[in-house]
Amino acid sequence: MTVAQIISLVLTGSIFLNVLALGLAADLNDATYLFRRPRLLLRAIVSMNVLMVLIVVACTSFFDLTFPVKVVLLALAVSPVPPLLPTKEQKHGATASYAVGLLVAAVLLSLVFIPWSIEWIGRYFGRDTHVSAPNIAPIILVSAIVPLGLGMLVHHLLPDRAEKMVRPVSLVSMIFLVLGVLPILFTMSGAIWTTIVNGSLIALACFTLIGLAVGHVLGGPEPGNRTALALATCSRHPGIALTIASLNFPDQKVAFMAVIICHVIIGALVSIPYLRWRRGSHKAAITFR
């Protein structure tokens, strides 16, 4: 087994454990939350799968971006939310039901939206692009559906034990994440630096800012859930985005990976002021009540 394969396995394990911990504190009502609330589901779809895609297509059409950045932005725009996001959403006021329901809805609907969106985008740009549901299904199963379902099953059968397992499982997940990310940052420092110096950071920052704005406007009346949709609209599954980009342009995989890493870092930094503002608003609302 190569070093790259070991790192990939460690990161996969981290995501699996993180979503498992999420499932240990959730139930079927949480998973189906948005499907039982059509208005909230429609808002999420319009925010993540319609407006964000159209905005990114327009930006990549009219602005002079490098090829890897253009492809990654389009791939990110059609990808579902990352499995690590619900935990972050709950820390900033989202209900567990909305956070889990948003993850489940996004990953399931992506099996339909991604192939259709990629084909439509390819036609718009005059390129032969494609991604089928079987291409992304394994990632969705391993990173979201299986660990979430397993955690929910344990929660249903052994609720007391499930509650005690959440913290240690989350801790191991975080350790695995650090062990997996640090070698990538070290080995890809050159490619990441190239992405930085060619001015791509502005485009990546704009992706986050636009996503936050679109999600915030469409998030609905509940402040915490509004914040959650803002985060979901600007934060996308890096593994699926890389798969989409690499399937269509396999010779650019290293460049795509560097851009995606920069997106994750820049996205986290750019969203800090927004999250501080939302945290303050949430505390003020609680105090007022």
Secondary structure, 3 states (H helix, E strand, C coil): CCHHHHHHHHHHHHHHHHHHHHHHCCCHHHHCCCCCCHHHHHHHHHHHHHHHHHHHHHHHHHCCCCHHHHHHHHHHHHCCCCCCHHHHHHHCCCCHHHHHHHHHHHHHHHHHHHHHHHHHHHHHHCCCCCCCHHHHHHHHHHHHHHHHHHHHHHHHHCHHHHHHHHHHHHHHHHHHHHHHHHHHHHHCHHHHHHHHHCCHHHHHHHHHHHHHHHHHHHCCCCHHHHHHHHHHHHCCCHHHHHHHHHHHCHHHHHHHHHHHHHHHHHHHHHHHHHHHHHHHHHHHHHHHC
